[in-house]
Amino acid sequence: MNNYNINKGIGRTVEFKGLKAQYLFIFAGGLLGTIIFVMILYMTGVNSYICLFLGAGGASLIVWQTFSLNRKYGEHGLMKIAANKRHPRYIICRKPVHRYLKFTSKQNVI
C-alpha cells in the first residue's frame, strides 16, 4: 500500500503532489464532475467508446490545467487575481470640485 503525506506541518497549507491550497479542491471537484458527466452520458445510452474518450480527455484537461495554474500563479495567486478584479481601475468624480471642498462651521452648544 502506498502512503501519501498530505499535510507537512502545523500552520502550512495543504499540499498533495505539488498542488497547493485551492488548486487541490479545483482538481478534486473537476475530476468528480468529469466522472459524473461520464456516468450520465453512459446511462443515457451514449456509445461507451465516446464516454471513455470524453472522460479521459476531460480528466487529462483538468489535470493539465490545474497543474499549469498552480505553477503559474502559486499558492495565493487566484485569490489575488479575484481581488484585483473587484477593485475599480479608476475613480470617477462627477460632482463639481467645490462640493468636495465645502466647509461647515461647528456650532458651540452650551
Secondary structure, 3 states (H helix, E strand, C coil): CCCCCCCCCCCCCCEECCEECHHHHHHHHHHHHHHHHHHHHHHHCCCHHHHHHHHHHHHHHHHHHHHHHHHHHCCCHHHHHHHHHHCCCCCCCCCCHHHHCCCCCCCCCC
